Amino acid sequence: AMAALPAAHARFADRGVPIVYLVDYPVASDPRACDALRAVLADSRSEIGTQLHPWVNPPFDEALAPHNSYAGNLPEALEAAKIDALTDVIVRSFGQRPRVYRTGRYGIGPATWRLLAERGYRIDSSIRARYDYQSDGGPDFAAIGNAAFRCGPDGALIALPLTTVYTGILRRLGEPFFRALGQLPRGRGAAARLGLMSRVSLTPEGMPIADALEAVRVAVGEGERLLNFAFHSPSLAPGHTPYVRDARDLAAFHAWWDQVLELLVTLGVRPVTVDQLLDAA
């Protein structure tokens, strides 16, 4: 997928859209991957961030289990050691300290924000708004909306959730109604098909373009000031994710972004860099 990075990055850069590349330990320690990333960072608007996948990130002192795949569930000292190992390899590979963090599987814990603040991080994007991962041992973000907020000791960090929007004619009933739908057999699917309520994250992975466009319109129309999009870089080439299995899926992936970015321009939504975001906070 790294071979596809330059062309994919250019599609965003040509529109003035910066990307924060959140890299995990295997990527940050791979010289060829780092070469590809350094090349796209030459746009001077994008930057490298941190993504901690604990099961591939030293030190390896925990059992491999679903509970431990959420870094925030690990003992504080082990979570800290993994953050340090990943931060250090990023500094060595890219010559700069990362400022943006996301933990894999959105697995923050009670110590995460303090550990990040102590290490100079400025933004944490580990929250997936309106999702609940408790059934697998993870955190519950169902009641958290899309707005960025101060967090950590003395508000040292900005929490920047991955934007997730309720759409449909009953969307204003919000999280309690969506949770209730989850208690009914196929309740959420039926509600989505009937146009009553859907939950749409701003990602091309598993989110149809029509749903995403409606989510953007709803979010902007209801006054959301910041939209946070995401995708996994393996989706830039066929065969690495279930979302992009072949050339047809890849074309749909790029078309998703083309249509979303065009809508954002129409709605007057401007792309921002990390520096601009921090300056506005």
N, C-alpha and C positions, 0 to 999 in steps of 0.2 A: 504493500500500500504506500510505502514511503516514495516509491518511484512516481506515484501519481500526485504527490504533494505539490510540486511546483506549479503544475497546470491548474490544479484545483485552487491553490492559494491565489493565483493570478486572477481567477474569476471574482474573488472577493476584493482583492487589492484594486482592480480596475474600477470598482464601484466605491472605493474609499472606505471599505469595511475592514477594520482591524480584527485579528483573531488572537485570542490567548490560547496558546498550545499547552495544555496541561499534560505533562509527560510523567510516566511512571519509571520505576527503576530500570527495567530492561531496556527501555528506549533511551533513557539518559546515559546509560553505560554502553550504548552501541555506537561506535564511531561513525558508521555510515548513516544511521538515523540522525545523529547530531549534525553531520555535514548538511543533510537535506534541510534540517530545521534552521540552521544558521543562515542558509541561503535565502530562505523566505523571510527571515527576520530583518533582512536588509531594507524592507519597506519602511522601517523606523516607526511604524505604528503598532505592529503586532509585538507580542512578547511571549516569553516562556513562563509557564507556571508549573505547579506541582500537583500530581495526582498520585495519591498513595494507595496502591493495591497491596495490602499487607502480606498476602500469600506469595508474592514474588519479590518482596522487599526485605532485605536483611535488617536486623538480625532475626533469625528464625527460631524463636524460643517458644512458639505457641503450637498447639495441635491444629491440624488442618480440619476445620469444621465450619459450618455456616455461621455460627455465632462469632467466630474469630475472624471472619471475612469482613466484619465491620470493625475498623481500626479502633473506634471509640470504645469497643467492648474489651479491648486488651488492657492489661495492667498499665497504669500511667507511665511507668518507666519504660516499658516496651514500646508503647505508642510513641513516646518521645524519641527513643532510639531509632525507630523507623523513620520518623520525620527528619531527624538529623542526618541519617544515612542518605536519604533521598535528596535533601537540600544540599548536602555536601557534594554529591555527584553532579547535580545540576550546576553548582558553582564551578566545579572543575571543568565541566564540559562546555559551558557557555560563558564563563567569565563574569557572571552577574548573579546576584541573589534574587531568587524568585519572590514576588510580592503577592501572588494569587495562589490559593490552595483549594483543592477539592479532594476529599477522601473518596476512594472507590466505594461504590454501592451507597453513597450518601451517608456513610457510617460515622458521623460525629458522635462524640461522647462527652461526659461531664468535664473532662480536662482539656479537650481539643482546643478551644478558643484561647485558653491561657497559654498553652504550649505554643501556639502559633504566634501570639503577641510577643512572647518572650524571644522568639526567633526572628522578629522583624517583619512578619507577614502583615499585609494591610487589608486583604480581602479574602473572605472564605466563601466559596460557592458550593458548599457541601449539602445544602438544603434543597430538596426537590419539593417545591410548594405543593400542598394538597395531596401528598402521598403518605401512606402508612406502611412501614416495613416491619411492624412488630411481630407478625406471624413467623418471620424468619430470624427473629432476634435483633432486628434493627430498630431505628428510631421511628417515631410517629410525627410526621409533619402535616397531618391532615388539616389541622386548624391554622397552619401558617400560610399567609398570603404571599403575594409577589413583591411587596415593597421591600426595598433594601432597608437595613436597620443597623444601628451600632450594637456591637456585642464585644465580649471579652472584657478584661480588666480596664476600667475607666473608659470603656467604649473605644478601645484602641483599634478594633477591627470593624470592617463593614461586612455584614452578612448579605450576600447577593444570591437569593434563591433562583433556581432554574424556573423560569416563568411557566405557570400552568394555569389555564383559564377554563372556567365553567362556561359553556355555551348552551344554547337552547332556551325555550320560552320559560322554563322554570329555573334558569340559572341563578336567579337571585335568592333562591332557597338555600343555596350554598352547600357547605360541607355536611351539615346534619342530614339534609335530604339525600345527598350522594351516598353518605354512609348507610342510611336506611335502605337505599336501593341495593347496596351490596349484601343485605341480609335476605334478599329475595332471589330465588333461582333465576339466573340470567336477567336480573332486574336492570342492571346497568346497560347491558346490550340492548334491551328492549327500549329503555328510555332514550338511548342514543338514536336508534332507528326511527323512533316516533318524533324526534326533534324536541324532546322534553329537556334533556340534560346530557351533556357530554363533558368529559374531562380531557382537555387537550394541552399537552406540553409542547413547547416551541422547539421541536426537533423534527427532522425529516424521517427519523427512524421510528416506524410504526404509526406515524401520524399522517393521514392522507392530506393532500394539499388543500382540498376544499375545507376540511376541518381547521387546518392551520390558518388559512386566510380569514375564516370567520372568527377564530380566536384572536387574531391580531386586531381585527375590526372592533371586537368587543372590548379587548383590553385598552386600546387607544380611546375608544368612545367612552369608557368608564373612568378614564383619567389616570391609567397606569403611566407613570413617568419614565419607567425603565423596563425594557424587555431584554431578557437574558436567554439567548439561544444556545443550543449545544448539538454536537454530533461526535461520533467516534471516528477517528481518522482511518481505521480499517475499512470503513464504508466508502472510502474514496476509490476503491478498486473492487471488482467483482470477486466473490468467493470467500470473503473474510468475515462477513457478518450475515445474519439471516435477513437483513434489510436490503442488501445489495448482493444478490446471488448471481446476476448475469448482466450483460450489456444493457438490456432493457431496464433493469432496476437502476443501473447507474445513470442512465439518461433521465429516469424519473427523479432520481436524487438531485441531479443538477437542475432539472426543471422546477422542482420544489423550491429551491433557493432562488432561482430567477424570478419566479412569481411572487414569492414572499418579499424579496428585496425591492421589487418594483412597487408592490403595495405600500411598503414602508415609505418610499419616496413620495408616493401620491398622498400619503397621510401626513407628510411633513416630519417623519421620525428620522432623526439623524444618527449615524453611527458615532460612537465615542471610544476613545482610547482609555486605557487604565489611568493615565495621568489626568485626563479630563474628568473622569469619574471621581477620582480622589479630590481633585480641586473643587468639584461641585458639592462634595459631601459636607 
